[in-house]
Amino acid sequence: MSISAADVMKLRKATGAGMMDCKQALADTNGDFDAAVQIIREKGKAIANKRADREASEGVVLGKVAGKKAGIIVLKCETDFVAKNEGFIKLADQMLDVALASDAKDLDGAKQLVMDGRTLEEHVIEQTGIIGEKLELGYYSTIEAESVVAYIHPGNKLSTIVGFNKADVDVQVGKDVAMQAAAMNPVAVDKNDVPADVVAKELEIAKEKYRQEGKPEDMLDKIAQGALNKFYKDSTLLNQDFVKDNKQTIRQYLQSVAKDLTVTGFDRYSLSE
């Protein structure tokens, strides 16, 4: 039967598949639109299965704010060529919008969200067939606070989100702190937020280092505590030196803006680390 250009364009718009793939799917189903859509989706599943053992190490990392919520989403692919494609970036951005409008708190919850009649996970599989390389929804997280800010580092490979305890935090202040988290990769907001296993590991590393240097065994705990304090200063957001003015910490910078202004939480994701 004759397949019209309008039918091909309708299928292309519905699936995002290439013109020739759409035309062939319609030809194979005698113009049955729903059956043609299913063929394209099944093709995506087949390609996804074939490429399951491939490594999706490229992609985009996007952060965005929606009201008092901010989120990070990571859509992975195999090549930087695909990662830079406008359609690929747009898909990740649309998925982030859907996730932020939902109650999803983590990746598993985000994968099951519905967009245009299909789950986000199904969209990823479908696009795998269209693009021809492994795609993977690799990460999603969210924070909520009185003020939130998101920062995407140029290139879409790194993003941070930060929450503050006060409403209407100045845009530049929020950006400064989000960029600090991006540049300095803190492990926690403050000393008390560092996981106990991380503290124990840092203490053991310090004790072993000074033991090898011949320090007395009965002095190791005290010396290691000093090393731990340096770790806190280097690795917790509020105690780090402000990269734009190393004469003050991030805590001091925030207090110079408002006396009790502080960070309530943050997240950071980088594809290159």
Residue pairs with C-beta under 8 A, 6 or more apart in sequence:
1 27
1 30
1 31
3 23
3 26
3 27
3 31
7 26
7 31
7 33
8 19
8 22
8 23
8 26
10 33
11 17
11 22
11 25
11 26
11 33
11 36
11 37
11 40
12 18
12 19
12 22
14 37
15 22
15 37
15 40
15 41
15 126
15 130
16 87
16 126
16 127
16 130
17 25
17 40
17 129
17 130
18 130
21 40
21 43
21 130
22 36
22 40
25 36
25 37
25 39
25 40
26 32
26 33
26 36
28 36
28 39
29 35
29 36
29 39
40 126
40 129
40 130
41 122
41 125
41 126
41 129
43 129
44 125
44 126
44 127
44 128
44 129
44 130
45 125
45 129
46 129
47 128
47 129
47 132
48 125
48 128
48 129
48 134
48 135
51 78
51 128
51 133
51 134
52 134
54 78
54 133
54 134
55 78
55 134
56 76
56 77
56 78
56 133
56 134
56 135
56 136
56 138
57 76
57 78
57 271
58 76
58 77
58 78
58 79
58 80
58 82
58 83
58 271
59 74
59 75
59 76
59 77
59 83
59 92
59 136
59 138
59 271
60 74
60 75
60 83
60 88
60 89
60 92
60 156
60 157
61 72
61 73
61 74
61 139
61 152
61 156
61 157
61 158
61 159
61 269
61 270
61 271
62 72
62 73
62 74
62 75
62 89
62 92
62 93
62 96
62 152
62 156
62 159
63 70
63 71
63 72
63 150
63 151
63 152
63 159
63 160
63 161
64 70
64 71
64 93
64 96
64 97
64 100
64 150
65 148
65 149
65 150
65 161
66 97
66 100
66 101
68 144
68 145
68 146
68 147
68 148
69 100
69 142
69 143
69 144
69 148
70 100
70 142
70 143
70 144
70 148
70 149
70 150
70 161
70 162
70 163
71 96
71 99
71 100
71 140
71 141
71 142
71 143
71 150
71 161
72 139
72 140
72 141
72 142
72 150
72 159
72 160
72 161
72 267
72 269
73 92
73 95
73 96
73 99
73 110
73 137
73 139
73 140
74 92
74 137
74 138
74 139
74 140
74 269
74 271
75 88
75 91
75 92
75 95
75 124
75 135
75 136
75 137
75 138
76 134
76 135
76 136
76 137
76 138
76 271
77 83
77 88
77 131
77 133
77 134
77 135
77 136
78 133
78 134
79 133
82 88
82 131
82 133
83 89
83 156
88 127
88 131
89 156
91 123
91 127
94 115
95 110
95 115
95 120
95 123
95 137
98 113
98 114
98 115
98 120
99 110
99 113
99 120
99 140
99 142
100 142
102 109
102 110
102 113
103 109
104 110
104 112
104 113
104 140
104 142
105 141
105 142
106 140
106 141
107 137
107 138
107 139
107 140
107 141
109 140
110 120
110 137
110 140
111 119
111 120
111 121
111 137
112 119
112 120
112 121
113 119
113 120
114 120
115 123
116 123
118 126
120 137
121 137
124 135
124 136
124 137
125 135
127 135
128 134
128 135
139 269
141 161
141 267
141 269
142 161
143 161
143 162
143 163
143 264
143 265
143 266
143 267
144 163
145 163
145 164
145 165
145 264
145 265
146 163
146 164
146 165
146 166
146 167
146 169
146 264
147 163
147 164
147 166
147 167
147 168
147 169
147 174
148 161
148 162
148 163
148 164
148 174
149 161
149 162
149 164
149 169
149 171
149 174
149 175
149 177
149 178
150 159
150 160
150 161
150 178
151 159
151 160
151 161
151 162
151 175
151 178
151 179
151 181
151 182
152 158
152 159
153 159
153 182
157 270
157 271
157 272
158 182
158 268
158 269
158 270
158 271
158 272
159 182
159 268
159 269
160 178
160 179
160 181
160 182
160 266
160 267
160 268
160 269
161 178
161 266
161 267
162 174
162 177
162 178
162 181
162 263
162 265
162 266
163 263
163 264
163 265
163 266
164 174
164 177
164 261
164 262
164 263
164 264
165 260
165 261
165 262
165 263
165 264
166 258
166 260
166 261
169 257
169 261
170 257
173 254
173 257
176 242
176 244
176 253
177 237
177 250
177 254
177 263
177 266
178 266
179 243
180 237
180 240
180 242
180 243
180 250
181 237
181 266
181 268
182 268
183 243
184 237
184 240
184 243
185 268
185 270
185 273
186 235
186 236
186 237
186 240
186 266
186 268
187 194
187 198
187 235
187 236
188 194
188 195
188 235
188 236
188 237
189 236
189 237
189 238
189 263
189 264
189 265
189 266
190 236
190 237
190 238
190 239
191 232
191 236
191 239
193 236
194 232
194 235
194 236
199 228
202 227
202 228
202 231
203 224
203 225
203 227
203 228
206 223
206 224
206 227
206 228
207 220
207 221
207 223
207 224
209 227
210 219
210 220
210 223
210 224
210 227
211 217
211 220
215 223
232 239
233 239
233 240
233 241
233 249
234 240
237 250
237 263
237 266
238 249
238 250
238 251
238 254
238 262
238 263
239 249
239 250
239 251
240 249
240 250
241 248
241 249
242 248
242 249
242 250
242 252
242 253
245 253
248 256
250 263
251 262
254 261
254 262
254 263
255 261
